């Protein structure tokens, strides 16, 4: 019997999958595997869907974690629950987000082949030394990160950037960056219970407002110019010294060893805001294995998935061959790498991971909307607030300060919050429940009253800070509304 | 009489059937790979359809939703913007190039080849080349621009929302070789006698071009206009390659076809995407009709022989 395995790995990872397959065949004499490279991105996953639609699918398909829910919704995958039960595979065998990303509508549709701890926060020790920073002390708070980013940035005679400490939105694309910082700031993007998109969560807004502060500090067009020269592999900006700090996925360890073996770098947890942040935040990505609808040999297909994703020998084989982490938390492979440089740090990260990207059928749409929100915010595509209301009985000092700041922003002060683009309110006033202690609240949309508002900006209430916060709020609110509409339509079965 | 006519009609039927038989591969092929998908896409545009599950009828919901889809309007605007600049600019550049390449000088075939070469470079390859030519920091274009007095800070091109569309319009000019070839062929048909007569009358080269060449070339210019319009409405590949499919920065290169592609193949909303395709089709038909209907006013059809009389 021959099983068709469609995988997504080119280059060295292709050799890894061949190695895994060889070891599987060695202990399964009756099953031969035919591994076929079928790249999976938005342009090429059509091949898989065409194969399923025509009734000639492969036996096993690799599916990206966030694709599991949409593919299940579209009817391309088979639920694995009966097989999992028979094999005694339980959720607690896996890192929780790895299991979560494969669970949709009460069923489990895939098992995680590789778990990507997103991300390791890495820094160039050499760049730290050159900038006069302690190479063994990475930033642990956003405030420290900002200071270090400034110290690590070099400008040329014409003001152009020669290198930069950090580009917040360049962590594997704007959408992944938004997830990364959004969670680190304490935000949430989706509530699976109520199927509500929450990408305009106040802490996600706060994260985006912080991200675009780099546009003001370093000039967004100069950063874009620098970014346009970023390459991959040998030309990766972190390897070539163009960027001193970044987020790195675990495959980066192998890549650095190959393309920049002399790079002096270290990895630790992601920094988080001192106030209201979630320290040591991360999320899990990674590829999963599943059985397509219409699979000719489902029992043997599941045995391949079980061995590769769950069996101690299989997960060890996959880990050794690929250098990636298995999704199975109790795999003996982890004992092999715990003491290895960099791998140990990534293992610490994945053991604390609590998040996966929202498990919902409009996942690709959400990613594009988040990217659009980040783009719109950083390129100034959203107008600053025109009308502002300040709700502060008795004109306290802060209200006077805010009023001055806002007049400097070119905003008109209005009395009625219902007419204002943005309303500023003392968070300690009655009926306004705001987390993170004492703040001043800002409400954006006209429909929201201060009492019902869920948005807030943290001090300092400078004009710049309020403007960025407002822009981030509008951008993310739009993304939230659009994605919610899309999701509701899919769930309703509408066009 | 009757039997003769019956024989005739039998003979007619025979001829018809034979004709149909011989053209059947083309007819069946066109019906299967063109007519059916086109008809099916019209049907699906009124459905919710995600390929693997059977389509469900939703009436005009997809079309209604387009009206409120902000990205639909953005992508339509980007596409119209692109067409409005790239088509006329392409025609003007191609026409000027054709005039230059029609001059009788030594080595003209070499020049003609040089200007045609970009048209045979695959779109993806030339798009990738363009990314690097227009790289803000290391690109050849900005390296040259920095030597121009007064330009200390050249544009960010594809990385700047304000410049991304103009950059792609510039790219489209690069591939005018095909149009140049058509124009060159057209230029051969302009009667030489008219030029000689005009020269005798003391017309300047500029007057000769404007009063003789341009009128005789209008059918070719018209052809280029129609084809250019259709092509630019469907503009896709370079936007996909140059922006990695994002249509960024900040939606500035989110063209209609790229948006449609995302709706179809990222979101598997085939019904919605089919509705978009039909709206695009209707827009192209309208634009083409406007151009064709108005062409009587400015297109001059007269064969070169008649003109020479």
Interface residues (C-beta under 8 A of the other chain):
Chain A: X42 X43 X45 X46 X49 X52 X53 X70 X74 X75 X76 X158 X160 X221 X224 X225 X226 X227 X228 X229 X293 X362 X364 X365 X368 X371 X372 X375 X376 X379 X381 X482 X486 X493 X494 X495
Chain B: X47 X48 X50 X51 X52 X53 X56 X58 X61 X62 X65 X70 X71 X135 X136 X137 X138 X152 X153 X156 X157 X158 X159 X160 X161 X240 X245 X246 X248 X249 X250 X251 X261 X262 X265 X266 X267 X268 X269 X271 X272 X275
